[in-house]
């Protein structure tokens, strides 16, 4: 018996009856020979980890644009924290760790430079709209590997597509990532806000602290324990109502004090203008797009608006700034 088959048998015998088993996958868009060592979701995880869009996450903004300090989160560190939260929960519930890790590592591959500021800019200027969760799926299905995509399983793509609040993943593993994403960004965005001096622990309303804790570490621990306790042995992933309500209040508090805080977000208007300017420029100069993007237009019939979003949206913060300077700033002005 091959190693993969032994691992699939182990999943069948050990994992929860509600787990997504590798052997029961709905499969890939293109059939391919199975790996003799790795089950399908582990293989998907490896493909995501080695792809170019994953590496670019290290130079994409999470919340704070070009922060002064080495310890602020980037889109990559956010992704790793989501993955760790999700794996901890999945392991405790005997669900499929490979599947949650693949979804978690892939969930933000389609994020723009400058975080949600870049996403808002592209959504405004592109008549086809722009949503990072859909772009993450498009990245793994089409954009990676020069238009061939990563050919991931249906379950991983479903989890990536539905990782935001309004989404509803088809697997419990996808639901774990959906919760883990919120838990991670509430936790680390508050930690970064404390580091930046925008908040203090004492600012968090007492009614929230009394339910889920008074420090970032206490709250993270409480969220994960509550999810595990309330989901164990059930065909759903859920929090207790008091903790879910405290999370909603904490999220609202973060929006009021951090996500729309002028001090934290003072540069976002500039970032939106930069991204919108790059979109407008490349719409008028399609010939300057890299060859693989032109190929998608010419051979696959993809609309130019979507292709320009693909190119600009894939940029890192640094690359977008460099392109803007190259296009719009006279060379003699460069410092």
N, C-alpha and C positions, 0 to 999 in steps of 0.2 A: 504494500500500500504506500502511495506517495505521501510525503509530509503534509501537503495541502489537504489531502483527504483525511489524514489523521486529525488535523486541526479542525476540519469541518465536523468530524465525528465528535470531537471534544466539545465544540460549540453546542451540538445537538444534545449532548448528555448533561452538560453543566449549566448552560445559560438558562435564564428565565424562559418560561413558555411564551412570554410576550416579546422576547428579543427578536431582532431581524437576523436570521441566520444567513451566512454567506452562501450556502448551497441553495437557498431559496430566492436569490436575487432575481429581479425582473430583467436583469441583463444590461448589456451595452447596446448603443445604437448600431455599432458594427461588431459582428461576431469576431472573436479572436481566440487563439489557443490559450487555455488556462496555464497559469504558472504552476510548476510542480512543487513549489515551496509555499507560496503565499496564497491565502484565500483572497477573494476579489476585493473586499473592502480594504484589506491591508495593502494590496497592490495600488488601489486608488490613492490611499494616503501617501504612498511613496511617490506616485506620479505628481501629486500636488506639491509635495515637499521639494521636488527637484525642478519644478517649472520656473520659468523666468518671472512670471507675475508674482509668485510667492517671494522671490528675492527682492523685488521692488518694494515690497511692503515696509522694508526697513527705513526707507526714505520718504514715507508718506505720513502726513500729520494725523494724529489721533484727535486731540482737542486743541492743544496749544500750538499755535503757529510759531516756528523757529524760537522755541523757548530758550532762555538763558540757563543752561544747566544740563548735565549729562544724564539725569535720571528720570526725565519725563517720558511718558509712553509714546511709542510710535504705533502705526497700524500693525506692525509686525509683533511688537510685544503684547499689544491687545489680543491679537490672534492666538498667541501662545498661552495667554492667561485664560482665554475662552476654552482652549483645548484642554488645559489642565483641570479647570473646573468640571468640564464635561466628562473627562475620563474618571475623575474621582466619583462623580455621581453614578456613571454607568457601571463602574466596577462594583460599587456598593449594591446596586440593583440587579447585578448579574445580567446586564444588557451588553450589547456588542461594542466593546471599546474601540475596535478598528473603525467601525462605522462612525461613531461620534467624533473620533479624531480626524477622519477624512473630511467630514462635514465642517468641523470647526476650523481646520487649517485652510479650507477653501472658501469659507463664507464671505470674506471681504476681498477676494482677489480682484473684483471689479471696482474697488473704491478708487476715487479720483485723487489727484494731488490736492493738498490743503483740506482734507477731510470733507465734512458736509458742505463747506463753503464751495468747493469745486463741484460737488454733486448738484447743489442748487443752481450754480451758474450754467452748467450744461443742460439741466432740465428747463431752464428759462429760455436759452438761446436755440436749442434744438427743437424743431417742430415735432419730432418723433418722441420727445421726452427722454428722460434719463433717470434710471433708478439703479442704485449700486447692486442690489440683490439680483436683479435680472442681468446686469452686466457681468456679475460674477459667474452666472451660468453660461452666458455668452462667451466669456473668457475660456472656460474649460471645454465648451462644446465646439468652438470655432477658432478663437484667436490664437490659442497656444499652438505651438508646433507648425507655424506658418500656414494657418488656415485649416489644419487637420484636427485640432482639438486634442484633448487627452483621452477621449472615449471612456469616460467614467460610467459607473453603474447608475441606474435610474435612482436608486435610493440616496446616493450621495448628492446627485443633482437636485433631487426633491428637497433635501435638507438645506442645501445652499439657497435655493430659491425662496424657501419659506422661513428663513431664520429671523425675520423681523416680526414685530408684535402682531401685525395684521395677517401674517402667514399662519398656516396650519399644516405642519409636516405630516407625512403619512406614517412615519415610524416613531416609536418612542425615543429612539436615538436622536432623531431630528428635533423632537420636542425638548430633549435635554439641552441641545446646543442653543435652541431659541431662548431658553431660560438662562443658560450659562453666559450668553452674549450680554444680556441685560445686567446680570450679576457682576460680570467682569467690568463693564464700563462704568456702572454706578460706583463700584469699589475703587477702581484705579483713577477715575476722573476726580473723585473726591480726594484721593491721596495726592494727586498732582495739584489740585486746587489748594490743599493745605500747604504743600511745598512752595507754591507760588505766593502764599500769603493772602489769597483771595478769601479763604475760609479759615475758621478755627473749629476744632471739635465742639467747642461750646456753642457754635452757631446752629448746630443740628438741633431741631426742635426736640424738646424733652419727651414728647408723646411718641416720637419715632424711636428714640434711644431706649425707652423703657420696654419696647417690644423686641428690638433686634440688636441692641447694644450701643455703646457710646464711643467706640473706636472703629476705624475701618476694618481692623482684623476681627473684632468681635462680630461685626455685621456680616462679613464674608463667611465666617464660620457658621453663623446662625442661618443664613440663607441656604447653604448647602445641606446642613443637617436637617432643616425643615423640609426641603425638597425630598431628601432620601426617606425620611420618616413617613411623609404623607404619600409617597409613591410606591413604597415597598409592597410587593405582591399584588399590585394593581395594574390594570391595563391603561394606565394614564400617568402623566407626569404632572404633579400638582403641588402647590404650596397650601399651607393652612391659610384660612381667610385672614386672620390677624396679621400674619407675616406678609401676605400678598398686599394687604391694604397699606402696611408700613412701607413696602417697596414702592407702591404707587405714590405715596406721600413724599418719600425720599427722592424719587425721580422728579416729581414736581418741584421740590425744593432745589434740586440740582439745575433744572431748567431756569428757574428764577434767579439763582445766585451765581451760576457758572456758565451754562450753555448760551445764555443771552447777556452775560455780564460784559459791560463795555471794556473792562480791563482785560478780561480773558479774550474778548472777541474784537478788540479795537482794529486789528489788521484784516479782518475777514472781508470787508468791502473791497480792499485792494486785491485780495486773492481772487475774489469773484470777478473783478474787472480783468485781471490777468488771464484767467481761464477763458472768459467770454471773448477776449481779444484774440487769443490763439485760435479758438474755434472759428471766428469770423475770418481770420487770415487764411487758414487752411481750406475753408470752403471756397475761397477765391483763388487759391493756389494748390489745387489738388495734385498737380504734377510734383510737388515737393514732398508728398507723403512717401514713406518707405515702400519698397516694391511689393511686400506681402499684402499691404493694405490696398494698393492699386489692383492687385490680382483679385482680391475679394470683390472689388467693384466690377472689374472687367469680365471675369470668368464666372463669378457667382451671382452677379446682378444685384449686389448689395447697394442700397441707396447711399449717396455721398454723405448725407447728414449723419447717418449711423456710423459710417467709416471714420469720419472726422472725430466723432465722439469716441470711437474706439482708440484712436491715436492719442488724442489729448487726454482722455480719461486714464489711459495707461501710464502717463508720465509720472515720474516722481516729482516731489516739490522742487528739488534742485534742478532737474532737467527742464521743468516748465519755466522756472526763472531764467535759466540759461537761454532757452529758446526765445523767451520774451525779449531779453536784452539783445540777443543777436538780431532779431527782426525789427524791434522798435526803438532801440537806444543807439544813437550815433557812437561809433567806436571811440571817438575822441572824448566822450563823456565817461567811459568806463574807468572806474577808480583803480 
